[in-house]
Every structure is written in structure tokens, then in C-alpha cells.
């Protein structure tokens, strides 16, 4: 069975790590894509870029609710 991922949020690594801990506490699998490190690996480094947080499509609605609560706390 194919499991599709969906982009949840784009932001700084610090913000994504905090959000990731909320998702981990709810047992929602997630993945951060570090754009800066990816660019360095292929030789097109930038001084700054936003990173991306992904979740599986089946968990997206629950993760979106957690994201909304997190952003409203700020």
C-alpha cells in the first residue's frame, strides 16, 4: 500500500522542531526536509531558506489542527 505525504508547514528549523515535538507527542509520523542541507549536498547552497514539514495524508487533518493551535499560541 502506497502512503502519500503532504506538506503541512514551511518555516524555520526552530519552529518546525517545536511543531514536530507536538506531532510526536500525538504519535503522528512526520518528516522535516532541510532545504539548506539539501542544497549544499547538490552544490547549490543558499545563505537562507525555509524548511518543510511533511505528514502522511491520513494524518493531515489532525496535524493541521495541531498546527493551528500551535500558531495561535505564538
CHARMM internal coordinates of N, CA and C (Angstrom, degrees):
IC EDIT
DIST 1 N 1 CA 1.4515
DIST 1 CA 1 C 1.5238
ANGL 1 N 1 CA 1 C 109.54
DIST 1 C 2 N 1.2966
ANGL 1 CA 1 C 2 N 116.20
DIHE 1 N 1 CA 1 C 2 N 129.59
DIST 2 N 2 CA 1.4554
ANGL 1 C 2 N 2 CA 121.78
DIHE 1 CA 1 C 2 N 2 CA -179.86
DIST 2 CA 2 C 1.5206
ANGL 2 N 2 CA 2 C 109.89
DIHE 1 C 2 N 2 CA 2 C -82.39
DIST 2 C 3 N 1.3448
ANGL 2 CA 2 C 3 N 115.68
DIHE 2 N 2 CA 2 C 3 N 131.86
DIST 3 N 3 CA 1.4610
ANGL 2 C 3 N 3 CA 120.40
DIHE 2 CA 2 C 3 N 3 CA 177.33
DIST 3 CA 3 C 1.5177
ANGL 3 N 3 CA 3 C 107.97
DIHE 2 C 3 N 3 CA 3 C -110.10
DIST 3 C 4 N 1.3178
ANGL 3 CA 3 C 4 N 116.67
DIHE 3 N 3 CA 3 C 4 N 120.87
DIST 4 N 4 CA 1.4585
ANGL 3 C 4 N 4 CA 121.43
DIHE 3 CA 3 C 4 N 4 CA -177.62
DIST 4 CA 4 C 1.5192
ANGL 4 N 4 CA 4 C 110.03
DIHE 3 C 4 N 4 CA 4 C -93.49
DIST 4 C 5 N 1.3412
ANGL 4 CA 4 C 5 N 114.50
DIHE 4 N 4 CA 4 C 5 N 144.10
DIST 5 N 5 CA 1.4554
ANGL 4 C 5 N 5 CA 119.61
DIHE 4 CA 4 C 5 N 5 CA 176.44
DIST 5 CA 5 C 1.5231
ANGL 5 N 5 CA 5 C 109.20
DIHE 4 C 5 N 5 CA 5 C -103.79
DIST 5 C 6 N 1.3311
ANGL 5 CA 5 C 6 N 114.44
DIHE 5 N 5 CA 5 C 6 N 157.91
DIST 6 N 6 CA 1.4534
ANGL 5 C 6 N 6 CA 120.41
DIHE 5 CA 5 C 6 N 6 CA -177.62
DIST 6 CA 6 C 1.5278
ANGL 6 N 6 CA 6 C 108.38
DIHE 5 C 6 N 6 CA 6 C -138.78
DIST 6 C 7 N 1.3146
ANGL 6 CA 6 C 7 N 115.72
DIHE 6 N 6 CA 6 C 7 N 138.73
DIST 7 N 7 CA 1.4610
ANGL 6 C 7 N 7 CA 121.12
DIHE 6 CA 6 C 7 N 7 CA 178.52
DIST 7 CA 7 C 1.5205
ANGL 7 N 7 CA 7 C 109.74
DIHE 6 C 7 N 7 CA 7 C -68.92
DIST 7 C 8 N 1.3301
ANGL 7 CA 7 C 8 N 115.82
DIHE 7 N 7 CA 7 C 8 N 124.93
DIST 8 N 8 CA 1.4609
ANGL 7 C 8 N 8 CA 120.92
DIHE 7 CA 7 C 8 N 8 CA 179.34
DIST 8 CA 8 C 1.5195
ANGL 8 N 8 CA 8 C 111.68
DIHE 7 C 8 N 8 CA 8 C -97.33
DIST 8 C 9 N 1.3472
ANGL 8 CA 8 C 9 N 116.88
DIHE 8 N 8 CA 8 C 9 N -44.99
DIST 9 N 9 CA 1.4619
ANGL 8 C 9 N 9 CA 119.40
DIHE 8 CA 8 C 9 N 9 CA -174.13
DIST 9 CA 9 C 1.5221
ANGL 9 N 9 CA 9 C 110.42
DIHE 8 C 9 N 9 CA 9 C -157.59
DIST 9 C 10 N 1.3233
ANGL 9 CA 9 C 10 N 115.52
DIHE 9 N 9 CA 9 C 10 N 149.91
DIST 10 N 10 CA 1.4619
ANGL 9 C 10 N 10 CA 123.29
DIHE 9 CA 9 C 10 N 10 CA 175.46
DIST 10 CA 10 C 1.5238
ANGL 10 N 10 CA 10 C 106.80
DIHE 9 C 10 N 10 CA 10 C -120.12
DIST 10 C 11 N 1.3287
ANGL 10 CA 10 C 11 N 116.72
DIHE 10 N 10 CA 10 C 11 N 130.06
DIST 11 N 11 CA 1.4615
ANGL 10 C 11 N 11 CA 119.56
DIHE 10 CA 10 C 11 N 11 CA -179.85
DIST 11 CA 11 C 1.5127
ANGL 11 N 11 CA 11 C 111.62
DIHE 10 C 11 N 11 CA 11 C -176.65
DIST 11 C 12 N 1.3319
ANGL 11 CA 11 C 12 N 114.38
DIHE 11 N 11 CA 11 C 12 N -165.82
DIST 12 N 12 CA 1.4629
ANGL 11 C 12 N 12 CA 119.94
DIHE 11 CA 11 C 12 N 12 CA -179.98
DIST 12 CA 12 C 1.5290
ANGL 12 N 12 CA 12 C 109.71
DIHE 11 C 12 N 12 CA 12 C -73.65
DIST 12 C 13 N 1.3151
ANGL 12 CA 12 C 13 N 115.52
DIHE 12 N 12 CA 12 C 13 N 157.15
DIST 13 N 13 CA 1.4613
ANGL 12 C 13 N 13 CA 120.33
DIHE 12 CA 12 C 13 N 13 CA 179.98
DIST 13 CA 13 C 1.5278
ANGL 13 N 13 CA 13 C 110.38
DIHE 12 C 13 N 13 CA 13 C -61.02
DIST 13 C 14 N 1.3167
ANGL 13 CA 13 C 14 N 117.89
DIHE 13 N 13 CA 13 C 14 N -36.35
DIST 14 N 14 CA 1.4677
ANGL 13 C 14 N 14 CA 121.23
DIHE 13 CA 13 C 14 N 14 CA 179.94
DIST 14 CA 14 C 1.5231
ANGL 14 N 14 CA 14 C 110.31
DIHE 13 C 14 N 14 CA 14 C -61.94
DIST 14 C 15 N 1.3233
ANGL 14 CA 14 C 15 N 116.85
DIHE 14 N 14 CA 14 C 15 N -48.62
DIST 15 N 15 CA 1.4620
ANGL 14 C 15 N 15 CA 121.26
DIHE 14 CA 14 C 15 N 15 CA 179.19
DIST 15 CA 15 C 1.5226
ANGL 15 N 15 CA 15 C 110.93
DIHE 14 C 15 N 15 CA 15 C -61.76
DIST 15 C 16 N 1.3193
ANGL 15 CA 15 C 16 N 116.37
DIHE 15 N 15 CA 15 C 16 N -43.70
DIST 16 N 16 CA 1.4643
ANGL 15 C 16 N 16 CA 120.16
DIHE 15 CA 15 C 16 N 16 CA -178.24
DIST 16 CA 16 C 1.5270
ANGL 16 N 16 CA 16 C 111.82
DIHE 15 C 16 N 16 CA 16 C -66.79
DIST 16 C 17 N 1.3247
ANGL 16 CA 16 C 17 N 118.05
DIHE 16 N 16 CA 16 C 17 N -36.03
DIST 17 N 17 CA 1.4680
ANGL 16 C 17 N 17 CA 120.57
DIHE 16 CA 16 C 17 N 17 CA 178.37
DIST 17 CA 17 C 1.5347
ANGL 17 N 17 CA 17 C 110.82
DIHE 16 C 17 N 17 CA 17 C -65.64
DIST 17 C 18 N 1.3295
ANGL 17 CA 17 C 18 N 116.86
DIHE 17 N 17 CA 17 C 18 N -38.99
DIST 18 N 18 CA 1.4708
ANGL 17 C 18 N 18 CA 120.21
DIHE 17 CA 17 C 18 N 18 CA 177.32
DIST 18 CA 18 C 1.5185
ANGL 18 N 18 CA 18 C 109.71
DIHE 17 C 18 N 18 CA 18 C -65.27
DIST 18 C 19 N 1.3282
ANGL 18 CA 18 C 19 N 115.79
DIHE 18 N 18 CA 18 C 19 N -48.00
DIST 19 N 19 CA 1.4629
ANGL 18 C 19 N 19 CA 120.43
DIHE 18 CA 18 C 19 N 19 CA 178.63
DIST 19 CA 19 C 1.5251
ANGL 19 N 19 CA 19 C 110.88
DIHE 18 C 19 N 19 CA 19 C -61.02
DIST 19 C 20 N 1.3148
ANGL 19 CA 19 C 20 N 116.68
DIHE 19 N 19 CA 19 C 20 N -39.35
DIST 20 N 20 CA 1.4536
ANGL 19 C 20 N 20 CA 121.23
DIHE 19 CA 19 C 20 N 20 CA 178.20
DIST 20 CA 20 C 1.5291
ANGL 20 N 20 CA 20 C 111.22
DIHE 19 C 20 N 20 CA 20 C -59.31
DIST 20 C 21 N 1.3207
ANGL 20 CA 20 C 21 N 117.68
DIHE 20 N 20 CA 20 C 21 N -38.52
DIST 21 N 21 CA 1.4669
ANGL 20 C 21 N 21 CA 119.99
DIHE 20 CA 20 C 21 N 21 CA 179.52
DIST 21 CA 21 C 1.5298
ANGL 21 N 21 CA 21 C 110.91
DIHE 20 C 21 N 21 CA 21 C -65.96
DIST 21 C 22 N 1.3322
ANGL 21 CA 21 C 22 N 118.23
DIHE 21 N 21 CA 21 C 22 N -36.17
DIST 22 N 22 CA 1.4681
ANGL 21 C 22 N 22 CA 121.28
DIHE 21 CA 21 C 22 N 22 CA 174.97
DIST 22 CA 22 C 1.5327
ANGL 22 N 22 CA 22 C 109.93
DIHE 21 C 22 N 22 CA 22 C -62.54
DIST 22 C 23 N 1.3180
ANGL 22 CA 22 C 23 N 116.31
DIHE 22 N 22 CA 22 C 23 N -45.06
DIST 23 N 23 CA 1.4638
ANGL 22 C 23 N 23 CA 120.45
DIHE 22 CA 22 C 23 N 23 CA -179.84
DIST 23 CA 23 C 1.5249
ANGL 23 N 23 CA 23 C 111.14
DIHE 22 C 23 N 23 CA 23 C -65.57
DIST 23 C 24 N 1.3198
ANGL 23 CA 23 C 24 N 116.86
DIHE 23 N 23 CA 23 C 24 N -41.56
DIST 24 N 24 CA 1.4637
ANGL 23 C 24 N 24 CA 120.92
DIHE 23 CA 23 C 24 N 24 CA 178.30
DIST 24 CA 24 C 1.5277
ANGL 24 N 24 CA 24 C 111.00
DIHE 23 C 24 N 24 CA 24 C -60.13
DIST 24 C 25 N 1.3273
ANGL 24 CA 24 C 25 N 116.32
DIHE 24 N 24 CA 24 C 25 N -40.20
DIST 25 N 25 CA 1.4699
ANGL 24 C 25 N 25 CA 120.65
DIHE 24 CA 24 C 25 N 25 CA 179.10
DIST 25 CA 25 C 1.5261
ANGL 25 N 25 CA 25 C 111.71
DIHE 24 C 25 N 25 CA 25 C -62.42
DIST 25 C 26 N 1.3285
ANGL 25 CA 25 C 26 N 117.04
DIHE 25 N 25 CA 25 C 26 N -28.36
DIST 26 N 26 CA 1.4593
ANGL 25 C 26 N 26 CA 121.57
DIHE 25 CA 25 C 26 N 26 CA 178.53
DIST 26 CA 26 C 1.5265
ANGL 26 N 26 CA 26 C 111.87
DIHE 25 C 26 N 26 CA 26 C -95.38
DIST 26 C 27 N 1.3394
ANGL 26 CA 26 C 27 N 116.19
DIHE 26 N 26 CA 26 C 27 N 8.31
DIST 27 N 27 CA 1.4762
ANGL 26 C 27 N 27 CA 122.37
DIHE 26 CA 26 C 27 N 27 CA 178.57
DIST 27 CA 27 C 1.5341
ANGL 27 N 27 CA 27 C 112.48
DIHE 26 C 27 N 27 CA 27 C 61.84
DIST 27 C 28 N 1.3394
ANGL 27 CA 27 C 28 N 115.94
DIHE 27 N 27 CA 27 C 28 N 34.71
DIST 28 N 28 CA 1.4631
ANGL 27 C 28 N 28 CA 121.44
DIHE 27 CA 27 C 28 N 28 CA 176.66
DIST 28 CA 28 C 1.5310
ANGL 28 N 28 CA 28 C 107.33
DIHE 27 C 28 N 28 CA 28 C -98.44
DIST 28 C 29 N 1.3334
ANGL 28 CA 28 C 29 N 115.81
DIHE 28 N 28 CA 28 C 29 N 115.75
DIST 29 N 29 CA 1.4591
ANGL 28 C 29 N 29 CA 119.85
DIHE 28 CA 28 C 29 N 29 CA 179.33
DIST 29 CA 29 C 1.5299
ANGL 29 N 29 CA 29 C 109.44
DIHE 28 C 29 N 29 CA 29 C -64.50
DIST 29 C 30 N 1.3255
ANGL 29 CA 29 C 30 N 115.76
DIHE 29 N 29 CA 29 C 30 N 140.46
DIST 30 N 30 CA 1.4603
ANGL 29 C 30 N 30 CA 120.49
DIHE 29 CA 29 C 30 N 30 CA -177.66
DIST 30 CA 30 C 1.5114
ANGL 30 N 30 CA 30 C 109.94
DIHE 29 C 30 N 30 CA 30 C -151.47
DIST 30 C 31 N 1.3275
ANGL 30 CA 30 C 31 N 115.03
DIHE 30 N 30 CA 30 C 31 N 166.76
DIST 31 N 31 CA 1.4496
ANGL 30 C 31 N 31 CA 121.15
DIHE 30 CA 30 C 31 N 31 CA -178.98
DIST 31 CA 31 C 1.5218
ANGL 31 N 31 CA 31 C 109.01
DIHE 30 C 31 N 31 CA 31 C -147.26
DIST 31 C 32 N 1.3187
ANGL 31 CA 31 C 32 N 115.80
DIHE 31 N 31 CA 31 C 32 N 132.87
DIST 32 N 32 CA 1.4614
ANGL 31 C 32 N 32 CA 120.79
DIHE 31 CA 31 C 32 N 32 CA 174.51
DIST 32 CA 32 C 1.5228
ANGL 32 N 32 CA 32 C 107.82
DIHE 31 C 32 N 32 CA 32 C -100.61
DIST 32 C 33 N 1.3229
ANGL 32 CA 32 C 33 N 115.35
DIHE 32 N 32 CA 32 C 33 N 130.53
DIST 33 N 33 CA 1.4610
ANGL 32 C 33 N 33 CA 120.71
DIHE 32 CA 32 C 33 N 33 CA 174.54
DIST 33 CA 33 C 1.5276
ANGL 33 N 33 CA 33 C 106.85
DIHE 32 C 33 N 33 CA 33 C -102.16
DIST 33 C 34 N 1.3214
ANGL 33 CA 33 C 34 N 115.66
DIHE 33 N 33 CA 33 C 34 N 113.99
DIST 34 N 34 CA 1.4553
ANGL 33 C 34 N 34 CA 122.22
DIHE 33 CA 33 C 34 N 34 CA -179.27
DIST 34 CA 34 C 1.5282
ANGL 34 N 34 CA 34 C 107.94
DIHE 33 C 34 N 34 CA 34 C -86.04
DIST 34 C 35 N 1.3240
ANGL 34 CA 34 C 35 N 115.55
DIHE 34 N 34 CA 34 C 35 N 99.26
DIST 35 N 35 CA 1.4695
ANGL 34 C 35 N 35 CA 121.36
DIHE 34 CA 34 C 35 N 35 CA -175.25
DIST 35 CA 35 C 1.5262
ANGL 35 N 35 CA 35 C 111.18
DIHE 34 C 35 N 35 CA 35 C -63.28
DIST 35 C 36 N 1.3296
ANGL 35 CA 35 C 36 N 117.41
DIHE 35 N 35 CA 35 C 36 N -41.52
DIST 36 N 36 CA 1.4575
ANGL 35 C 36 N 36 CA 121.00
DIHE 35 CA 35 C 36 N 36 CA -178.86
DIST 36 CA 36 C 1.5258
ANGL 36 N 36 CA 36 C 110.36
DIHE 35 C 36 N 36 CA 36 C -60.07
DIST 36 C 37 N 1.3358
ANGL 36 CA 36 C 37 N 116.88
DIHE 36 N 36 CA 36 C 37 N -48.26
DIST 37 N 37 CA 1.4693
ANGL 36 C 37 N 37 CA 120.42
DIHE 36 CA 36 C 37 N 37 CA 179.93
DIST 37 CA 37 C 1.5259
ANGL 37 N 37 CA 37 C 110.94
DIHE 36 C 37 N 37 CA 37 C -64.42
DIST 37 C 38 N 1.3235
ANGL 37 CA 37 C 38 N 117.02
DIHE 37 N 37 CA 37 C 38 N -37.39
DIST 38 N 38 CA 1.4687
ANGL 37 C 38 N 38 CA 120.18
DIHE 37 CA 37 C 38 N 38 CA 178.28
DIST 38 CA 38 C 1.5199
ANGL 38 N 38 CA 38 C 110.63
DIHE 37 C 38 N 38 CA 38 C -63.48
DIST 38 C 39 N 1.3201
ANGL 38 CA 38 C 39 N 116.44
DIHE 38 N 38 CA 38 C 39 N -41.61
DIST 39 N 39 CA 1.4645
ANGL 38 C 39 N 39 CA 120.57
DIHE 38 CA 38 C 39 N 39 CA 179.96
DIST 39 CA 39 C 1.5231
ANGL 39 N 39 CA 39 C 111.66
DIHE 38 C 39 N 39 CA 39 C -65.91
DIST 39 C 40 N 1.3346
ANGL 39 CA 39 C 40 N 116.58
DIHE 39 N 39 CA 39 C 40 N -39.84
DIST 40 N 40 CA 1.4652
ANGL 39 C 40 N 40 CA 120.46
DIHE 39 CA 39 C 40 N 40 CA 178.56
DIST 40 CA 40 C 1.5356
ANGL 40 N 40 CA 40 C 109.76
DIHE 39 C 40 N 40 CA 40 C -62.98
DIST 40 C 41 N 1.3425
ANGL 40 CA 40 C 41 N 115.44
DIHE 40 N 40 CA 40 C 41 N -41.85
DIST 41 N 41 CA 1.4651
ANGL 40 C 41 N 41 CA 120.63
DIHE 40 CA 40 C 41 N 41 CA -178.37
DIST 41 CA 41 C 1.5220
ANGL 41 N 41 CA 41 C 111.82
DIHE 40 C 41 N 41 CA 41 C -58.62
DIST 41 C 42 N 1.3280
ANGL 41 CA 41 C 42 N 116.84
DIHE 41 N 41 CA 41 C 42 N -39.66
DIST 42 N 42 CA 1.4653
ANGL 41 C 42 N 42 CA 119.37
DIHE 41 CA 41 C 42 N 42 CA -178.33
DIST 42 CA 42 C 1.5268
ANGL 42 N 42 CA 42 C 112.44
DIHE 41 C 42 N 42 CA 42 C -95.16
DIST 42 C 43 N 1.3457
ANGL 42 CA 42 C 43 N 116.51
DIHE 42 N 42 CA 42 C 43 N 2.33
DIST 43 N 43 CA 1.4604
ANGL 42 C 43 N 43 CA 120.20
DIHE 42 CA 42 C 43 N 43 CA 173.05
DIST 43 CA 43 C 1.5056
ANGL 43 N 43 CA 43 C 116.42
DIHE 42 C 43 N 43 CA 43 C 86.54
DIST 43 C 44 N 1.3359
ANGL 43 CA 43 C 44 N 117.51
DIHE 43 N 43 CA 43 C 44 N 20.94
DIST 44 N 44 CA 1.4729
ANGL 43 C 44 N 44 CA 119.41
DIHE 43 CA 43 C 44 N 44 CA 177.82
DIST 44 CA 44 C 1.5244
ANGL 44 N 44 CA 44 C 110.33
DIHE 43 C 44 N 44 CA 44 C -125.24
DIST 44 C 45 N 1.3401
ANGL 44 CA 44 C 45 N 116.37
DIHE 44 N 44 CA 44 C 45 N 46.88
DIST 45 N 45 CA 1.4616
ANGL 44 C 45 N 45 CA 122.15
DIHE 44 CA 44 C 45 N 45 CA -175.07
DIST 45 CA 45 C 1.5139
ANGL 45 N 45 CA 45 C 113.56
DIHE 44 C 45 N 45 CA 45 C -56.54
DIST 45 C 46 N 1.3270
ANGL 45 CA 45 C 46 N 115.33
DIHE 45 N 45 CA 45 C 46 N 146.60
DIST 46 N 46 CA 1.4562
ANGL 45 C 46 N 46 CA 123.05
DIHE 45 CA 45 C 46 N 46 CA 174.98
DIST 46 CA 46 C 1.5209
ANGL 46 N 46 CA 46 C 107.23
DIHE 45 C 46 N 46 CA 46 C -122.15
DIST 46 C 47 N 1.3212
ANGL 46 CA 46 C 47 N 117.15
DIHE 46 N 46 CA 46 C 47 N 158.63
DIST 47 N 47 CA 1.4556
ANGL 46 C 47 N 47 CA 119.29
DIHE 46 CA 46 C 47 N 47 CA -179.95
DIST 47 CA 47 C 1.5233
ANGL 47 N 47 CA 47 C 111.61
DIHE 46 C 47 N 47 CA 47 C -74.73
DIST 47 C 48 N 1.3192
ANGL 47 CA 47 C 48 N 118.32
DIHE 47 N 47 CA 47 C 48 N -27.79
DIST 48 N 48 CA 1.4619
ANGL 47 C 48 N 48 CA 120.83
DIHE 47 CA 47 C 48 N 48 CA 178.23
DIST 48 CA 48 C 1.5240
ANGL 48 N 48 CA 48 C 109.28
DIHE 47 C 48 N 48 CA 48 C -152.25
DIST 48 C 49 N 1.2843
ANGL 48 CA 48 C 49 N 115.40
DIHE 48 N 48 CA 48 C 49 N 142.73
DIST 49 N 49 CA 1.4583
ANGL 48 C 49 N 49 CA 120.85
DIHE 48 CA 48 C 49 N 49 CA 171.67
DIST 49 CA 49 C 1.5143
ANGL 49 N 49 CA 49 C 108.33
DIHE 48 C 49 N 49 CA 49 C -157.69
DIST 49 C 50 N 1.3024
ANGL 49 CA 49 C 50 N 116.51
DIHE 49 N 49 CA 49 C 50 N 155.03
DIST 50 N 50 CA 1.4583
ANGL 49 C 50 N 50 CA 121.17
DIHE 49 CA 49 C 50 N 50 CA 176.80
DIST 50 CA 50 C 1.5255
ANGL 50 N 50 CA 50 C 109.00
DIHE 49 C 50 N 50 CA 50 C -81.48
DIST 50 C 51 N 1.3158
ANGL 50 CA 50 C 51 N 114.76
DIHE 50 N 50 CA 50 C 51 N 150.88
DIST 51 N 51 CA 1.4568
ANGL 50 C 51 N 51 CA 120.86
DIHE 50 CA 50 C 51 N 51 CA 178.24
DIST 51 CA 51 C 1.5250
ANGL 51 N 51 CA 51 C 108.81
DIHE 50 C 51 N 51 CA 51 C -103.02
DIST 51 C 52 N 1.3257
ANGL 51 CA 51 C 52 N 116.70
DIHE 51 N 51 CA 51 C 52 N 169.28
DIST 52 N 52 CA 1.4689
ANGL 51 C 52 N 52 CA 121.31
DIHE 51 CA 51 C 52 N 52 CA -173.06
DIST 52 CA 52 C 1.5234
ANGL 52 N 52 CA 52 C 110.15
DIHE 51 C 52 N 52 CA 52 C -126.72
DIST 52 C 53 N 1.3335
ANGL 52 CA 52 C 53 N 115.38
DIHE 52 N 52 CA 52 C 53 N 140.25
DIST 53 N 53 CA 1.4632
ANGL 52 C 53 N 53 CA 122.09
DIHE 52 CA 52 C 53 N 53 CA 176.88
DIST 53 CA 53 C 1.5183
ANGL 53 N 53 CA 53 C 108.57
DIHE 52 C 53 N 53 CA 53 C -114.25
DIST 53 C 54 N 1.3278
ANGL 53 CA 53 C 54 N 115.71
DIHE 53 N 53 CA 53 C 54 N 126.03
DIST 54 N 54 CA 1.4619
ANGL 53 C 54 N 54 CA 122.49
DIHE 53 CA 53 C 54 N 54 CA -178.38
DIST 54 CA 54 C 1.5216
ANGL 54 N 54 CA 54 C 110.52
DIHE 53 C 54 N 54 CA 54 C -116.10
DIST 54 C 55 N 1.3266
ANGL 54 CA 54 C 55 N 115.48
DIHE 54 N 54 CA 54 C 55 N 150.22
DIST 55 N 55 CA 1.4696
ANGL 54 C 55 N 55 CA 122.63
DIHE 54 CA 54 C 55 N 55 CA 172.06
DIST 55 CA 55 C 1.5227
ANGL 55 N 55 CA 55 C 107.46
DIHE 54 C 55 N 55 CA 55 C -133.79
DIST 55 C 56 N 1.3260
ANGL 55 CA 55 C 56 N 116.25
DIHE 55 N 55 CA 55 C 56 N 164.77
DIST 56 N 56 CA 1.4525
ANGL 55 C 56 N 56 CA 119.14
DIHE 55 CA 55 C 56 N 56 CA 175.11
DIST 56 CA 56 C 1.5263
ANGL 56 N 56 CA 56 C 109.39
DIHE 55 C 56 N 56 CA 56 C -71.66
DIST 56 C 57 N 1.3166
ANGL 56 CA 56 C 57 N 114.91
DIHE 56 N 56 CA 56 C 57 N 145.73
DIST 57 N 57 CA 1.4607
ANGL 56 C 57 N 57 CA 121.86
DIHE 56 CA 56 C 57 N 57 CA -176.93
DIST 57 CA 57 C 1.5316
ANGL 57 N 57 CA 57 C 112.10
DIHE 56 C 57 N 57 CA 57 C -53.19
DIST 57 C 58 N 1.3236
ANGL 57 CA 57 C 58 N 117.46
DIHE 57 N 57 CA 57 C 58 N -38.33
DIST 58 N 58 CA 1.4630
ANGL 57 C 58 N 58 CA 121.59
DIHE 57 CA 57 C 58 N 58 CA -178.19
DIST 58 CA 58 C 1.5338
ANGL 58 N 58 CA 58 C 112.05
DIHE 57 C 58 N 58 CA 58 C -64.94
DIST 58 C 59 N 1.3360
ANGL 58 CA 58 C 59 N 117.65
DIHE 58 N 58 CA 58 C 59 N -23.66
DIST 59 N 59 CA 1.4663
ANGL 58 C 59 N 59 CA 122.64
DIHE 58 CA 58 C 59 N 59 CA -178.74
DIST 59 CA 59 C 1.5233
ANGL 59 N 59 CA 59 C 113.16
DIHE 58 C 59 N 59 CA 59 C -101.55
DIST 59 C 60 N 1.3338
ANGL 59 CA 59 C 60 N 116.79
DIHE 59 N 59 CA 59 C 60 N 1.19
DIST 60 N 60 CA 1.4602
ANGL 59 C 60 N 60 CA 119.90
DIHE 59 CA 59 C 60 N 60 CA -169.87
DIST 60 CA 60 C 1.5300
ANGL 60 N 60 CA 60 C 113.03
DIHE 59 C 60 N 60 CA 60 C -59.87
DIST 60 C 61 N 1.3156
ANGL 60 CA 60 C 61 N 118.66
DIHE 60 N 60 CA 60 C 61 N -45.92
DIST 61 N 61 CA 1.4723
ANGL 60 C 61 N 61 CA 120.61
DIHE 60 CA 60 C 61 N 61 CA -176.40
DIST 61 CA 61 C 1.5260
ANGL 61 N 61 CA 61 C 111.57
DIHE 60 C 61 N 61 CA 61 C -62.63
DIST 61 C 62 N 1.3204
ANGL 61 CA 61 C 62 N 116.76
DIHE 61 N 61 CA 61 C 62 N -44.79
DIST 62 N 62 CA 1.4661
ANGL 61 C 62 N 62 CA 120.15
DIHE 61 CA 61 C 62 N 62 CA 178.46
DIST 62 CA 62 C 1.5294
ANGL 62 N 62 CA 62 C 110.27
DIHE 61 C 62 N 62 CA 62 C -64.44
DIST 62 C 63 N 1.3232
ANGL 62 CA 62 C 63 N 117.09
DIHE 62 N 62 CA 62 C 63 N -42.15
DIST 63 N 63 CA 1.4605
ANGL 62 C 63 N 63 CA 121.49
DIHE 62 CA 62 C 63 N 63 CA 178.69
DIST 63 CA 63 C 1.5233
ANGL 63 N 63 CA 63 C 111.08
DIHE 62 C 63 N 63 CA 63 C -64.67
DIST 63 C 64 N 1.3198
ANGL 63 CA 63 C 64 N 117.37
DIHE 63 N 63 CA 63 C 64 N -38.31
DIST 64 N 64 CA 1.4751
ANGL 63 C 64 N 64 CA 121.84
DIHE 63 CA 63 C 64 N 64 CA 178.35
DIST 64 CA 64 C 1.5185
ANGL 64 N 64 CA 64 C 110.33
DIHE 63 C 64 N 64 CA 64 C -62.96
DIST 64 C 65 N 1.3377
ANGL 64 CA 64 C 65 N 117.20
DIHE 64 N 64 CA 64 C 65 N -40.30
DIST 65 N 65 CA 1.4635
ANGL 64 C 65 N 65 CA 120.82
DIHE 64 CA 64 C 65 N 65 CA 177.21
DIST 65 CA 65 C 1.5308
ANGL 65 N 65 CA 65 C 110.99
DIHE 64 C 65 N 65 CA 65 C -62.34
DIST 65 C 66 N 1.3254
ANGL 65 CA 65 C 66 N 116.85
DIHE 65 N 65 CA 65 C 66 N -41.85
DIST 66 N 66 CA 1.4630
ANGL 65 C 66 N 66 CA 121.31
DIHE 65 CA 65 C 66 N 66 CA 177.50
DIST 66 CA 66 C 1.5234
ANGL 66 N 66 CA 66 C 109.96
DIHE 65 C 66 N 66 CA 66 C -64.46
DIST 66 C 67 N 1.3285
ANGL 66 CA 66 C 67 N 117.18
DIHE 66 N 66 CA 66 C 67 N -42.57
DIST 67 N 67 CA 1.4599
ANGL 66 C 67 N 67 CA 121.94
DIHE 66 CA 66 C 67 N 67 CA 177.43
DIST 67 CA 67 C 1.5212
ANGL 67 N 67 CA 67 C 110.84
DIHE 66 C 67 N 67 CA 67 C -59.01
DIST 67 C 68 N 1.3266
ANGL 67 CA 67 C 68 N 117.29
DIHE 67 N 67 CA 67 C 68 N -47.09
DIST 68 N 68 CA 1.4660
ANGL 67 C 68 N 68 CA 121.10
DIHE 67 CA 67 C 68 N 68 CA -179.68
DIST 68 CA 68 C 1.5163
ANGL 68 N 68 CA 68 C 111.56
DIHE 67 C 68 N 68 CA 68 C -60.55
DIST 68 C 69 N 1.3247
ANGL 68 CA 68 C 69 N 117.72
DIHE 68 N 68 CA 68 C 69 N -43.26
DIST 69 N 69 CA 1.4728
ANGL 68 C 69 N 69 CA 121.26
DIHE 68 CA 68 C 69 N 69 CA 177.06
DIST 69 CA 69 C 1.5163
ANGL 69 N 69 CA 69 C 110.71
DIHE 68 C 69 N 69 CA 69 C -62.63
DIST 69 C 70 N 1.3345
ANGL 69 CA 69 C 70 N 115.89
DIHE 69 N 69 CA 69 C 70 N -43.26
DIST 70 N 70 CA 1.4683
ANGL 69 C 70 N 70 CA 121.39
DIHE 69 CA 69 C 70 N 70 CA 179.68
DIST 70 CA 70 C 1.5272
ANGL 70 N 70 CA 70 C 111.37
DIHE 69 C 70 N 70 CA 70 C -60.99
DIST 70 C 71 N 1.3275
ANGL 70 CA 70 C 71 N 116.51
DIHE 70 N 70 CA 70 C 71 N -46.12
DIST 71 N 71 CA 1.4682
ANGL 70 C 71 N 71 CA 120.13
DIHE 70 CA 70 C 71 N 71 CA -178.19
DIST 71 CA 71 C 1.5296
ANGL 71 N 71 CA 71 C 111.89
DIHE 70 C 71 N 71 CA 71 C -68.32
DIST 71 C 72 N 1.3197
ANGL 71 CA 71 C 72 N 117.25
DIHE 71 N 71 CA 71 C 72 N -30.85
DIST 72 N 72 CA 1.4558
ANGL 71 C 72 N 72 CA 120.35
DIHE 71 CA 71 C 72 N 72 CA 178.73
DIST 72 CA 72 C 1.5177
ANGL 72 N 72 CA 72 C 112.73
DIHE 71 C 72 N 72 CA 72 C -75.62
DIST 72 C 73 N 1.3382
ANGL 72 CA 72 C 73 N 117.99
DIHE 72 N 72 CA 72 C 73 N -19.44
DIST 73 N 73 CA 1.4639
ANGL 72 C 73 N 73 CA 122.28
DIHE 72 CA 72 C 73 N 73 CA 176.45
DIST 73 CA 73 C 1.5157
ANGL 73 N 73 CA 73 C 111.99
DIHE 72 C 73 N 73 CA 73 C -73.78
DIST 73 C 74 N 1.3031
ANGL 73 CA 73 C 74 N 117.04
DIHE 73 N 73 CA 73 C 74 N -27.40
DIST 74 N 74 CA 1.4742
ANGL 73 C 74 N 74 CA 122.03
DIHE 73 CA 73 C 74 N 74 CA -174.17
DIST 74 CA 74 C 1.5010
ANGL 74 N 74 CA 74 C 111.89
DIHE 73 C 74 N 74 CA 74 C -64.32
END
COOR INIT
IC SEED 1 N 1 CA 1 C
IC BUILD
